[in-house]
């Protein structure tokens, strides 16, 4: 423990009106109540708890923000010069008549960039700070006994002065600390919370799992898959094992299967390793044949695009255009036009006049929805918990938007403001789903490309139609994709799957973030534009994004297995791939995998369903002549005697009623679903 010094770091919690009662018996003594500010902040690799008297915490450079706690808001009204930053397209477009909607104030929390204000070094005999690693226990007041207070006891048995919360209670502080340490009631005294206790119930949820100590993997993924997978997979592993082991030396060795059992409850219904399930026919090995070499072309140019438009503005040769986009993506100047077609905002066969009429209609619809939440007063919002929660989540997500792109630079950047407004409007559009953390990751590239609030919204709404199941409370979409991914990976490399299972990694949770927001955090901003537009063509098959996962994992297989990575190292390694993956290389490998599976004569029915293989002869992007290349498929049932592939229907659910896998006799091509 040391005297309080300058505070610098990422503020996690901040509360004013936290007092030390220095002489409780002298109620008339002016010094008996010492007002101060309590903060919890990250600094380097530590989490620091800091309390200092109010006089020590203020200086002329920070007085404006020091008086606001974490729940304060400031009013922001869009200024004309800020509005002009959106570009002439906005000012002169069909949106002008709705500009009055944009003058409504926007709420923004202070310290939204995560940086704590710096203060001068104050000296007081009451000031203290300590690292959370030194905390032993926290004693709470009895309920109903005046102000809420807490007493911190450190591991060296130093007991700090009681902190009395005159403004609000201490629950928010406890919740903030639980992001970093495991707290549970002492068996001897329910008012005392012990740090890193061993027998904490698995049913208790934590708030920010993968940033913090984590006994709560199960509940966190259930409650908030975005936060559970967005930040630092590598940090969770030691915390999981430490929490399971506790401090008792006799518990230092856990059975290898225990972690798998621990994780298996995280998503109910997710059963990937089905070898021991009755009723499944298995195969020893399927020879997929030689994998072809795939090359990509240059992005589609403006000239190529223009050549495929008739006099009325219709897109001609749509299939050929999709094939070119799949092969090379789009030049950036085309994206604003082409993405509207790829996402279904504009019909491919629409004329220019029809699209202009549609945009006008959609503009009116958008701003009517926007006006709904813009016109809600603070008093009304206080009585609408769902809207209040949506706003809170949106502001949190928008404030951590990737600022490496200039479009989102700066704290009050118009791009960030539009992100907030579009997401709030989406809550009016789909109030049942509302806002779930992670959606802002899907919107930010769309807004960047469209440079237009209305077009970005409707493209986002179309994208969410595809991604909806990822964000539903029951997470059925995520369950399905993880099961399907396991099935594909096992077909490609059963040995690698077995290795992952031996390291308690067979559930493929390290791919959760990839699937949840379609690789948004794995590739650079510009690379994700290329990857998404390729996937939106729906070529060369259904669930092509799962083959992208397989391609990435195959690329990392050698290092994982040769270096004998365990559970911890696998999670850490996969997490550290972020921003290091070559998008063109992975697209080539994933397409090659699809072509390799296409030519396989003994492809299991489960895989056929996942990839959308059908009983007809169709054309894929690799066909230059358009001629059918039918491949006769023999009945592979006799070979299915030692496989670990379960029978899985098209939705990803395991069908226990199937005792053998049948394959259509003329499966030859991959087709979009």
N, C-alpha and C positions, 0 to 999 in steps of 0.2 A: 504494500500500500504506500502511496506517495501523495504528496500535496498535489492539488489540481494544477495542471499545466494547460497549455493551449490545446484546444479541442480541434482536431483535424481528422477527417475521415468521413465515412458514410454513416449518417445518422439513421438509426433503426427506431429509436423511440426518444421523444422529447416531451417533458411535462413541466410546466411552471406551476408555482403554488404548492411545491413540496417542501414541507417545513421540518426543521429539527426543533424539538421542544427542549431548550437547553436547561431550563430550570422550572420544571412543571409546577413546583410548589409555590412559586412566586408569580402569581397570575397578574400582578400589577407591574411586574418588572418588564420594561420595554424590550429587553434583550431575551426574554424567555422564549419568544417565537422567532426563529431565524428562517426567513423565506429564501428559497433557493430554486435552482433548476436542476432537474434530474435528466440525464441523457444516457442512452445506450448507443454505442457506435462501433463500427468496424474500423480498425486501424491495422494495416499490414495484415497479419494472419490472426490477430487477436480480436476479441470482442470485449470492449471496455464499458464498465458501468461508472458513471461520473456524476457526482453531486457537488455543487458549489453554491455559496451564498449568492443572492441576486446581484449584489454590488460587484462581485468578482466576475460575473458572467457577462456584464454589459460593457460595451465601449462604443465610441462614436461611429465606428465602421459597421457595427452589427445591430444597433439598437432597433432598427426597423423590423428585423426578423426575430430578435431574441424575445420579443414580447408575445410571440405567437407559438402556441403548442401545435402538436401534429394534427390537430383537428381543425385548425384555423383555415379560413379561405380568404382569398382576396378577389375582388371583383375586377374582371378584365373586360373592356369593351373594345371591339374591333375598331381600329382607327382607319381613316380613309387611306393613309399611306400603306398600312399593312394589307388592306384589301387589294390595293393595286399590285401587290407582289404576286398575286395569283396569275397575272398576265392579262393581256388584252382580250384573250378568248373569253375569260369570265366576264369582264366588264361589258363587252359588246354583244354577249350571247343572249339566248333566250332566257337566261337566269336573271337578267337585270330587274325584271319586275318583282322578283322575290328578294331583292337585296335587303328589304326591311327586316326579313327574318334573321339576317346575319348580324343585326345590331344588338340583339339580346345578349346580355352579359354572360360570360363563360367563367366557371369556377376553376380555380387552379390552386393547388396546395403549394406552400412555400417549400424550399429545399427539394424541388422535384427533380433536380439533376443528381440527387444523391450526395451532394457535397455538403459537408457541415461548414458553417461559418467559423472563421478563426477568431479567437478572442485573445486578449492580452493575458498574460500570466497573472492570476490573482492569488494572493496569499491569505489564507484564513485557517485558523486552527480547526475549523469545522469541515473544511473542504476535504474530499477524499475521492479516490478512484481506485478501481481494482480490475484485474482481468477475470473474465468469467471462469477461466480454468482454476482460479483460486477459491471459487465459491463452494462452500460446503453445504449450507442450508439456508432457508428463508423462513422466518417466523411471521405469521400473520396475526392480525387482531381478531378478536371474537366478533362475530357478526352482530350488528346492532349496537355496538359500543362506540359511538361517536365516529370521528374521522377514521378512515381506513389508514392503517400503517403497516410497514414492513420493517423487519430487522434482519440485516444480512450478517451471517456468521461465516468467516473464512476458514480455510483448511488449517491454518495455524492457530485456530481457536480465538482469533481476534473478532470481537463483536462490535460492529459499527453502530453509531447512533440510530435510533429509530427514525424512519422517514414517514411523516404524516402527510397524507394526500388531502389537502383542503379543497382542491378543485378536482372533483371526480374521485374515482376510487383507484385501486392498484391493479385491477384486473388486466388492463391493457399492458401494464409492465410485465406481469406474469406471462401473458400470452407472447409478448416479444421475446422474453428469455427462453420460452419453450421452443423457440425456433432454433436454439443453439444447445440447450441442455435438456436432459430428461429430468422431469420433476415428478415426485410422487409423495403422498402423505406418509409421514412417519407412523409406524405401528404404535408408538408410545404416545404421540401427540398429533392429532389431526390438524392442528394449526401450523405444524412445522412441515415444510416441504424439503425433502432431501434431494440432493443433486445426483443424477446418474444412478438411481436406485435400480436394483437388479430385477425385481419382480413386477415391473409396471405392466398393467393390463394391455394386451395387444389391441384392445378396442379403442384406446384413446388416440385421437387424431392430432397431428401436428400441422403447423401452418406452412412452413417452407422447407419441405423435406430435404431436397437435394442440395440446399445451401447449408444445411444444418445437421446437428446430431439427429439420428433418425431411428427410433424404434418404430416410428409411425409410417413406414413404407406402405403398409397395407392401406391404412386409412387415407393417407395423402393421395395415393393414386386414385382411390375412389372419389375423394372429395374434390381434388384439384389437379388433374393430370398435367395441366400446363406447368404450374409451378413445380410439380414433382419431377419434371423432366427437362425443364428449360436450362437450369443453371447448375453446372458442375456435377455431372454423374460421378466423377472421380472422387468427390468429397464424401459421398454417402457410404462407401464400402466399409471403411474402418469404423465409422460410427455405428453401422449396423452390427458388426461383429463385437465391437466394444460394448454396445448396449446389451447384446445377448449374453456376453460373457460376464459383464459386471466386474467387480473387483475381487471376486472369490477365485483363488488360484485353482480350485478344483473344477471350475467351469471353463478353464481356458481352452480346452479341447472340445469342440462340438462335432457331432457326427456330420459327415459330408452331406447327408440327405436332409439335415435339419434346415439349411438355408433354402433349399428347394421347396420344402414343405411350408416354410415361412412365407415365401414369395407366392406360392400357389394360391393363397387366399386373396391376393391383391386384386385380381379381377375375377370375381365368381364366374364359374362356367368355363374358364380358360384351362383346358387340359391339352398340353402339347405332346407330352411323352405318353403315348398310348400303347407301347409295346405289350404291356401286360394285360390290357383290356381284352376280355373274351369277345369272340365273334368277329375278329378282324383277320382277313386273309393277308398274308405277307409275302414279300418277294426277297430273294437273296440280293439281287443286283439287277439294275436295268442298264443296258448299254445304250447310252444316248447318242453314240456315234461321234464323229469328229465335229468340232465346233468351227463354223465358218469364220472367216476374217471379214470384218465389216469396216467400211470407210464412210465418212460423212462428207457432205457437200458444203458449199458456201451458203450462207444465209440467203433466203429469198430476197431479191432486190425489189426496189420500187418499180423498176421497169417490168420485171416478171409479173408482179402483182397487177400492174395496169393493163398488161396484155390480156389478162384473164377477166376483164370487166367489160360488159357490153355497153351499148349506148345509153341504156336506162339505169346503169349502175349495178346490174346483177353480177354476181361472181359466177364465172363459167368454170367448167371442169373442176368442180369442188373436190372430188376424190384426188385428182392429180395435185391440186393445190395443197391439200392436207399432207399428201405424201412428200412434197417438197419441203414443207414446214417440218415434218417429222425428221427428214434427212439432214436439214441444216439450220432449222430455226428461222428467225426473221431478222432482217436488218432493223435497227432500232427505230428508224423513221417510219416503219410500217406498223409497229406494234399498236399504236393508238387506234388504227383502223382495224387491223386483223384480229386483235384480242376480242373485240366486241362480237365477232363472228365465232371465234373458237369457244367462247364462253356461253354462247347462246343468247346474248343480249340482242343481236341483230340476226334475223334468219338469213341463211346463205342465199336464198333465192329472192330476197327483197330488193326492190328498186331504191334508188337514192331518194326519191320522193316519199316512198313508204317509210324509209328510215327517219327522214326529217319529221314526218308526222308522229312516228313512234317516240322520238326524242322529246317532242313537245308534250306529248301525253305523259311520258315518264317523268319529265321535269315537274309538271304540276303535281303528280302523285307524290314525288319525293318531297317537295317542299311542304305539302299538306302534312305529311308525316313528321317532318322536321319541326313544323310549327307546333305540333301537339306537345312535344317535350320542351320546346323553347318557352312555351307559354305557361308551363307549370311553375307556380310560385314556390318559394322556399317552404311556406306553411303547408302547401299541398304535398310537397315532396316528403316532408316529415311524416306524413300519414300514408305514404306509399313506399313500403320497405323494399319492394322489388326494384322499383325505379331508382331508389337511393342506392341500393346495392350495385345495380348495373353501372351507375355513374361512377361509383367508387372504384370498381374493377377497371372500367375503361380508363379513368384518369391514371390509375396505377400502371396499366399496360402502355398507354400512350407515352407516359413519361420515361419509359425505358426502351422506347423505339431506337433502333440502330441509327446513330447520328453520323455514321461514316459517310452516308450519302448526303450531299449538299442540300437536297430537297428538304431534309429534316434537321438541318443544323440549327442550333440556337434554341433557347428555352421557349420563346414565344413565337416560334416560326409558324407562318400560316399553314404549312403542311401538317404540323402537329395538331393545329386547331381543327383543320378539316378532318383529320383522322378521328378526333374526338366526336365531331358532329355527325359524321357518317355512321360511326358505331352506335351512337345514341339513337340515331334515326332507324338503324336496323332493329333495335329493340322494339320500336313501334311496328316495324314491318313483321317481325316474328317474335311476338311477345312471349310465347310459350318457351322458346329457346332462350330468348334474350341475349345477354352477352356472357360468354364463357372465355376465360383467359386463354389467349392464344390466337383469337380471331384477328387481333390487330396485326399479327405477323402475316396473315393472309391478305389483309387489306393494303398494307403499306406499299408493296410493289405495284399494285393495281392503281393506286392514287398517283404514284410516281409516274407511271406510264400515261395515264389518262389526262393528268393535269386538269381535271375537271371533276367537280364534286358529284354531279348527277351521274355522269357516265361511270365514274369509279364505284358509286353505290350500286348501280344495277349490275355491273360486272361482278362485284363482290357478292351480291345476292345470288347470282347464278353460280358462282364458285361455291358458295355455302350450300347450294342445293346438292352439289356433289359431295361436300365434306360434312354434311349435317350430322351424320351418325358418329363422327369422331367426337362430337361435343355433347352428345346426349348423356343424360345422367347415368344411364345403365351401361354406357360405353360399349354397346353391342358392336359398333363398327370397329372399335379397337380390338375387341376379342376376336372378331372374325379375321381381321387382317393378320394378327399375330399367329393364329392357327394356320392360315393359308401360307404365310411366309415360312413357317416351320416345315410345312408339307413340301413346298418347292425346294427349300434348301436341303432337305433330306434326300430328295430325288437327285439333286445335283451332286451332293457330297455327304453320304451317310456317315462317313468317318469323321468329318468335321462336326457334324451334329452330335455324334456320340461323344466327341471330346468336349464340346460345350456342355453337354449334360453332365459329364463327369466333373465339371468345374461349377456345377450348380447354375449354369448360364443357359440351360436349354429353353427357358421361357422367353428368351430373346427380348428381355425388357430394355436392353440397351438400344433397341431399334424403335422404342416407343416414340421418342421425339421425332424421328425421321417420318414416321407414319402420321403422327398427330397433325403436324403442320407442313407436310410434304417437303421435307428437307430444307425448310427455310433457314434454319440455323446452321446447316452443314456446308452451305456454299456461299460464296460472295454474293453481294446484291445483284450484280450484273449476271452472274452465272445462274442465279435462280430464275431470272427472267427467261433465259434460254431453256432451262430444264422444264419449267412450267408450260411454256408454249408447245414444247415437244409432247409432253404428256397430254395436253388438251386435245391433240389430234385424235386421241383414242386409238392410235396405232402403236405397235403392230398387233396388239392384243388387249384384251381386258386385263386390268390389274398390272399394267406394265410397271407401275411404281414398285411393285413387289420384286420384280426382276432387277430393278435398280438396286434394291436392298441386297439381293443375292450377289450382284456384281461387286458391290462395295465389300461385302463380307468375304467373298472369294479372294479379293485383292489383299485382304488382311489376314487370311487364313495362315499363310506360311509363318508370318511373324508371331502370331498368337500361339501356334502349336510348337514351333521350333524353340521358342523362348519359354515354353511351358507356363503360359499365363494362367493364373488362377482367377477366381471370381473378381477379386479386387482389380487385378491388372487388366482384365478384359474390359471392365466398365471404364476404367481410366483411359485405356488405349482408344476405345471407340469414341469417347467424349473428346479426346484430343485430336481426332480426325477433322473436327470442324474447321472449315476454311482451308483445308489442305487437300481436298479431293478435286481431281481434274474432271470437270463436268463432261467434256467431249469423250474422254477415255471411258468413263463409266457408261455413257450413252451407247458407245460402240459395244462394250462388253454385254450390256443388258440386251441389246438387239441380237447379238450373236447367240446369247442363251436362248432367246425366243425362237430363233431359226433352228438351233440344235434340237430343241424340244419338238418343233414342228416335224422334223424328219424322223423322229423316234417312232418305231413301229409298235412299241409296247407301252405307250404312255398310259398310266393309270387314269381311271375315270375321274378321280378326285382332282387331278391336275388338269384334265380336260375342262372340267367345270370352272376351276379357278381362272384359267386363261381364256375362257370363252371359246374353246375349240368346239366346232359343230360338225354335224354329219354331212356337210356339203363342201363342195370344192370351191374355194374362194381365192382371191388374190391378195397377196401381202405386199408391203412396200418394196420387197426385194425382187419382185417380178418385173422385168423390163418389157416382156413381150405380152403380158396379160394372159398367156396360155396357162391352162390348168395343169398342175403337176400332181395328179392324184397318187397317193401312196396307200396301198392296201394295208389295212391294219388287221393283224391276226389276233385271235382271242388269247389274251395273255393270262387267263385265269390260272392255267396250270403252273405258271411260274411263280404265282403269289403264295409262297410258303414260308418265307422267313423275313419278309419286309417289316419295317417299322412304320410303314405308311398306313394310317387309319383311313377309313372311308369317310370323306367329308363332302357335304353337299355344297352347292354353289354359294350358299350364304356363309359357309365356314363352320356350320354346326356339324358335330360328329354324329353320324347315323349308326347307332348300335345295332340296328336291325339288319344291316348289310353283312352278309357272311362271305361274299366274294365280290370282286371288282370286275365289272364287265366294261369293255371298251368298244365303241362303235367301229364297224369294219372299215369305214372310209373317212376317218378323221385325217385331214391333210393340211388344213390351214388355220391360222389364227385370225379371228375376226373380232372387231369391236363388239362389246356387249350391246 
